[in-house]
């Protein structure tokens, strides 16, 4: 669809799909859209997955004018990724750690 429907939308995708490229399923640019990675799901298995069915039922049970994004709690965080589509934060290269940092700063004129 080129035009998003005028209602809150949830995209359920799996990075293990194997049929559909998961980046095509990402909801972007709308405050009432969300993308949820069904971790461990496959393209064929998603329609009968208890985890997918729970997620669909949970999303449809929301009050009509009180949409809120899905927030996995507890063990659900292992099953559903709500930020898996976002780029990973860049790693900051740290010093070599103690005792090397202590030795570096102990040298005259050295910068820590």
Backbone as CSV, one residue per row, in Angstrom:
resi,resn,N_x,N_y,N_z,CA_x,CA_y,CA_z,C_x,C_y,C_z
1,UNK,0.841,-1.177,0.000,0.000,0.000,0.000,0.888,1.241,0.000
2,UNK,0.596,2.145,-0.858,1.368,3.389,-0.897,0.839,4.421,0.090
3,UNK,-0.443,4.343,0.407,-1.048,5.273,1.350,-1.458,4.490,2.593
4,UNK,-0.996,4.951,3.728,-1.328,4.274,4.979,-2.784,4.542,5.342
5,UNK,-3.456,3.565,5.929,-4.840,3.794,6.348,-4.891,4.847,7.456
6,UNK,-5.998,5.557,7.588,-6.107,6.636,8.575,-6.424,6.126,9.983
7,UNK,-5.905,4.974,10.329,-6.111,4.385,11.652,-4.753,3.901,12.160
8,UNK,-4.634,3.679,13.465,-3.375,3.132,13.973,-3.066,1.789,13.316
9,UNK,-1.804,1.575,12.992,-1.408,0.338,12.325,-0.244,-0.310,13.049
10,UNK,-0.251,-1.628,13.031,0.824,-2.434,13.607,1.331,-3.369,12.534
11,UNK,2.625,-3.329,12.306,3.258,-4.252,11.375,3.968,-5.318,12.195
12,UNK,3.606,-6.566,11.970,4.267,-7.684,12.634,5.167,-8.335,11.591
13,UNK,6.451,-8.396,11.887,7.406,-8.957,10.939,8.351,-9.903,11.651
14,UNK,9.105,-10.646,10.878,10.139,-11.521,11.430,11.396,-11.361,10.595
15,UNK,12.498,-11.189,11.263,13.773,-11.096,10.551,14.176,-12.456,9.984
16,UNK,13.488,-13.512,10.401,13.759,-14.861,9.906,12.744,-15.274,8.847
17,UNK,11.977,-14.342,8.326,10.882,-14.635,7.405,11.328,-15.515,6.244
18,UNK,12.332,-15.101,5.497,12.821,-15.892,4.378,12.047,-15.696,3.085
19,UNK,10.886,-15.040,3.126,10.093,-14.805,1.921,9.976,-13.301,1.672
20,UNK,9.559,-12.558,2.689,9.389,-11.113,2.573,10.564,-10.432,3.269
21,UNK,11.174,-9.468,2.610,12.260,-8.711,3.235,11.688,-7.879,4.373
22,UNK,12.135,-8.136,5.590,11.546,-7.482,6.761,11.611,-5.958,6.710
23,UNK,12.640,-5.312,6.102,12.622,-3.841,6.066,11.405,-3.276,5.326
24,UNK,10.774,-4.070,4.459,9.572,-3.609,3.747,8.365,-3.505,4.676
25,UNK,8.468,-4.063,5.871,7.337,-4.099,6.787,7.405,-3.041,7.880
26,UNK,8.356,-2.139,7.795,8.557,-1.175,8.868,7.605,0.013,8.711
27,UNK,6.920,0.332,9.808,6.033,1.491,9.875,6.887,2.702,10.250
28,UNK,6.937,3.692,9.384,7.724,4.884,9.676,6.914,6.132,9.390
29,UNK,7.260,7.193,10.093,6.696,8.491,9.787,5.324,8.783,10.351
30,UNK,4.819,7.927,11.238,3.510,8.182,11.834,3.569,7.876,13.323
31,UNK,2.992,8.743,14.136,2.995,8.473,15.580,2.059,7.322,15.960
32,UNK,1.131,6.967,15.075,0.191,5.887,15.390,0.495,4.626,14.572
33,UNK,1.767,4.409,14.315,2.194,3.197,13.628,3.330,2.556,14.398
34,UNK,3.398,1.239,14.355,4.459,0.542,15.072,4.881,-0.697,14.308
35,UNK,6.103,-1.119,14.551,6.660,-2.321,13.938,7.135,-3.238,15.059
36,UNK,6.689,-4.482,15.023,7.038,-5.433,16.077,7.642,-6.674,15.440
37,UNK,8.852,-6.998,15.864,9.533,-8.194,15.384,9.047,-9.392,16.189
38,UNK,8.439,-10.337,15.505,8.034,-11.590,16.143,9.267,-12.485,16.093
39,UNK,10.036,-12.452,17.147,11.317,-13.150,17.171,11.113,-14.657,17.037
40,UNK,11.855,-15.241,16.121,11.782,-16.681,15.912,10.679,-17.107,14.972
41,UNK,9.934,-16.165,14.433,8.834,-16.510,13.540,9.314,-16.751,12.121
42,UNK,8.590,-17.565,11.392,8.879,-17.791,9.973,7.678,-17.315,9.170
43,UNK,7.837,-17.201,7.867,6.758,-16.709,7.012,5.522,-17.615,7.106
44,UNK,5.712,-18.891,6.959,4.594,-19.837,6.985,4.075,-20.050,8.410
45,UNK,4.976,-20.084,9.383,4.582,-20.372,10.758,3.919,-19.223,11.490
46,UNK,4.027,-18.018,10.938,3.502,-16.866,11.651,1.977,-16.905,11.825
47,UNK,1.253,-17.421,10.845,-0.214,-17.407,10.939,-0.743,-18.343,12.020
48,UNK,0.038,-19.332,12.435,-0.436,-20.248,13.473,0.362,-20.139,14.765
49,UNK,1.254,-19.183,14.845,2.070,-19.005,16.036,1.232,-18.453,17.183
50,UNK,1.243,-19.101,18.350,0.521,-18.550,19.504,1.001,-17.141,19.857
51,UNK,2.298,-16.879,19.651,2.822,-15.548,19.960,2.253,-14.499,19.008
52,UNK,2.108,-14.839,17.746,1.521,-13.913,16.772,0.038,-13.715,17.069
53,UNK,-0.661,-14.791,17.361,-2.100,-14.690,17.645,-2.356,-13.857,18.901
54,UNK,-1.514,-14.029,19.919,-1.650,-13.209,21.128,-1.459,-11.733,20.789
55,UNK,-0.426,-11.439,20.007,-0.125,-10.059,19.654,-1.272,-9.417,18.868
56,UNK,-1.827,-10.145,17.931,-2.957,-9.635,17.152,-4.159,-9.373,18.055
57,UNK,-4.470,-10.315,18.938,-5.604,-10.147,19.851,-5.371,-8.966,20.792
58,UNK,-4.161,-8.809,21.277,-3.839,-7.716,22.195,-3.996,-6.365,21.492
59,UNK,-3.557,-6.278,20.254,-3.662,-5.027,19.494,-5.116,-4.707,19.183
60,UNK,-5.924,-5.702,18.817,-7.328,-5.473,18.479,-8.196,-5.179,19.703
61,UNK,-7.746,-5.542,20.890,-8.528,-5.341,22.110,-8.430,-3.916,22.648
62,UNK,-7.627,-3.084,22.034,-7.487,-1.708,22.524,-8.763,-0.916,22.260
63,UNK,-9.069,0.022,23.161,-10.232,0.888,22.917,-10.036,1.692,21.629
64,UNK,-11.109,1.961,20.947,-11.050,2.581,19.623,-10.282,3.903,19.589
65,UNK,-10.492,4.771,20.537,-9.839,6.082,20.511,-8.742,6.219,21.564
66,UNK,-8.176,5.115,21.986,-7.126,5.160,23.016,-5.973,4.246,22.625
67,UNK,-5.478,4.394,21.399,-4.391,3.551,20.904,-3.105,3.872,21.630
68,UNK,-2.394,2.832,22.032,-1.070,2.963,22.646,-0.159,1.929,22.004
69,UNK,1.104,2.276,21.806,2.025,1.292,21.230,2.219,0.110,22.171
70,UNK,2.546,-1.023,21.579,2.774,-2.249,22.340,4.047,-2.118,23.154
71,UNK,3.980,-2.473,24.416,5.141,-2.463,25.297,5.279,-3.841,25.918
72,UNK,6.203,-4.662,25.390,6.381,-5.989,25.979,6.911,-5.886,27.401
73,UNK,6.410,-6.742,28.251,6.819,-6.750,29.663,7.309,-8.144,30.026
74,UNK,8.256,-8.192,30.935,8.765,-9.463,31.434,9.286,-10.355,30.324
75,UNK,8.822,-11.593,30.310,9.285,-12.578,29.328,8.878,-12.200,27.902
76,UNK,7.877,-11.347,27.750,7.471,-10.902,26.414,8.615,-10.210,25.676
77,UNK,9.540,-9.606,26.424,10.674,-8.925,25.781,11.570,-9.900,25.034
78,UNK,11.487,-11.183,25.368,12.239,-12.202,24.636,11.540,-12.584,23.337
79,UNK,10.223,-12.430,23.301,9.425,-12.868,22.163,9.155,-11.775,21.139
80,UNK,9.043,-10.531,21.605,8.648,-9.421,20.737,9.680,-8.300,20.815
81,UNK,10.174,-7.882,19.672,11.123,-6.777,19.626,10.479,-5.540,19.049
82,UNK,10.324,-4.503,19.864,9.690,-3.278,19.376,10.706,-2.284,18.819
83,UNK,11.985,-2.518,19.054,13.022,-1.626,18.532,14.033,-2.367,17.671
84,UNK,13.723,-3.585,17.277,14.673,-4.399,16.508,14.947,-3.839,15.117
85,UNK,14.086,-2.996,14.616,14.259,-2.431,13.278,15.120,-1.171,13.292
86,UNK,15.394,-0.634,14.477,16.196,0.585,14.580,17.678,0.247,14.476
87,UNK,18.493,1.165,13.948,19.928,0.892,13.872,20.521,0.742,15.265
88,UNK,21.478,-0.156,15.378,22.150,-0.370,16.662,22.981,0.863,16.996
89,UNK,23.068,1.210,18.283,23.892,2.360,18.647,25.360,2.082,18.323
90,UNK,26.064,3.130,17.930,27.477,2.971,17.602,28.263,2.714,18.875
91,UNK,29.176,1.775,18.779,30.003,1.443,19.926,31.125,2.468,20.050
92,UNK,31.345,2.910,21.266,32.431,3.840,21.533,33.651,3.018,21.889
93,UNK,34.709,3.276,21.186,35.928,2.519,21.458,36.533,3.035,22.744
94,UNK,36.579,2.180,23.700,37.117,2.545,25.009,38.617,2.269,25.032
95,UNK,39.246,2.772,26.077,40.663,2.472,26.287,40.838,0.987,26.540
96,UNK,42.050,0.575,26.684,42.312,-0.842,26.871,41.940,-1.311,28.264
97,UNK,41.601,-0.380,29.121,41.178,-0.763,30.466,42.336,-0.824,31.447
98,UNK,42.002,-0.980,32.662,43.009,-1.059,33.719,43.833,-2.311,33.504
99,UNK,45.103,-2.352,33.650,45.978,-1.309,34.191,46.543,-0.395,33.115
100,UNK,46.188,-0.629,31.843,46.799,0.139,30.755,46.458,1.623,30.829
101,UNK,45.176,1.968,31.144,44.806,3.374,31.250,45.574,4.057,32.369
102,UNK,45.760,3.361,33.474,46.511,3.932,34.592,47.960,4.173,34.194
103,UNK,48.557,3.266,33.438,49.938,3.431,32.986,50.047,4.600,32.012
104,UNK,49.063,4.740,31.111,49.088,5.816,30.121,49.030,7.176,30.808
105,UNK,48.156,7.319,31.812,48.015,8.596,32.481,49.183,8.876,33.427
106,UNK,49.952,7.869,33.781,51.088,8.055,34.685,52.313,8.582,33.951
107,UNK,52.353,8.449,32.619,53.494,8.934,31.850,53.469,10.461,31.780
108,UNK,54.610,11.100,31.900,54.641,12.566,31.802,54.144,13.018,30.419
109,UNK,53.274,14.000,30.397,52.747,14.547,29.152,51.695,13.693,28.493
110,UNK,51.299,12.600,29.116,50.288,11.696,28.522,48.895,12.250,28.804
111,UNK,47.996,11.993,27.887,46.602,12.389,28.057,45.776,11.145,28.361
112,UNK,44.899,11.248,29.344,44.071,10.106,29.725,42.943,9.918,28.759
